[in-house]
């Protein structure tokens, strides 16, 4: 036969636990919604398909990744979740007209889908070298870059 044992203060602890669980359940959607929006996105404001590559600093060193194919008038998420670096680097090419969005920071790219560790000796390692544009996110959790045909309207927003 089971014997019921009473623990002093157990009801009070259970009541606090119940309140804690209810509060957690009510607040969970707000925390999930906030974290769901943390990302690095690129939006293509041109009438053509654009190929995009990104560069960033990680624990294993400099990383470049590509290619994201971003159709006209759409956006693509290049990094999901909270941004871990302050600076990100972008290079993009217009697939139809050959236009490019470039910068002064040289990094490695490959012809097909790639993830490359390191930015030195691109050619010697069988890669191409392209100039990436630097974006200072100011340590924001999210960032968005708008690519357009109009000079001066390619600035990023958070």
Secondary structure, DSSP 8 states (H G I E B T S, - for coil): -------TTHHHHHHHHHHHHHHHHHHHHHHHHHHHT-EEEEEE-SSS-EEEEEEEEETTEEEEEEEEEE-TT-EEEEEESS---SEEEEEEEETTT--EE--SEEEEE-SSSEEEE-SS-TTTTT-EEEEEEEEE-TT-S-EEEEE-SSTT---EE-
